Amino acid sequence: MADFILVAGAWLGSWAWEDVAEELRDAGHGAHPLTLSGLADKQDVVPGPQAHVRDIVDEVERLGLREVVLVGHSYAGVPVGQAAERIGDRLTRVVFVDSNVPVDGESFASLWWQGEAAFEAQLAEGDGFWLPLNAADFDGQGLDSEQVARIASGATPHPGATLTDPAVLERPLGELPATYIKCLLDGDEPSDDVADLLKSERWRLVEMDTGHWPMLSQPRELARILHASVRA
């Protein structure tokens, strides 16, 4: 059995993993949903450089975990990918859930699909924060009205400093044992950088027939995939 550190993407906190965590615990694993600095129940914490990477590493050390699976959803793939190499032999696997991946020297913002300037304009509109999505933005993502309401009520503005913070990697990401979960309602193919990483013999691709928030739309199936990843 493994210990899963579960990290949700932008705007979300540990609450987003409640259903998945319950399934993992029922299967005999440890499940530890984590809220990153500046979000949800940690909105009063002002994040500095590399804060979200430190949040993850500190949680592993605080709990004294050994057989660790780090799980990063969406934005959280960036700090999770960096933390994975920093916990050394405690890492069993890293799982990227329809996520971004870190690129050394680049930030989430600098790799934004519409360009860095367009993303910085969004931060300026939010007075330094990335504002949560509107309900209409969740259309076509496999979520029912109750699940959309759950996200909308729990989402908090995301501190921009963590999105413009360049990633720091000491070795190629492809050397890590990794699973990438692609949610097909959010696009049929992984991004080009993920496709390159999937050429590594240490990476595995798993597809889910759901949208970008599978911890809410299909928590049982996501937990099953996470359970199976330990044996990958």
Buried (B, 14 or more C-beta within 10 A) or exposed (E): EBBBBBBBBBBBBBBBBBBBBBBBEEBEBBBBBBBBBBBBEBBEBEBEEBBBBBBBBEBBEEEEBEBBBBBBBBBBBBBBBBBBBBBEEBBBBBBBBBBBBBBEEBBBBBBBEEEBEEBBEBBEEBEEBBBBBEEEEBEEBBBEEEBBEBBBEBBBBBBBBBBBBBBBBEEEBBEBBBBBBBBBBBEEEBBEBBEBBBEBEBBBBBEBEBBBBBBBBBBEBBBBBBBEBBEB
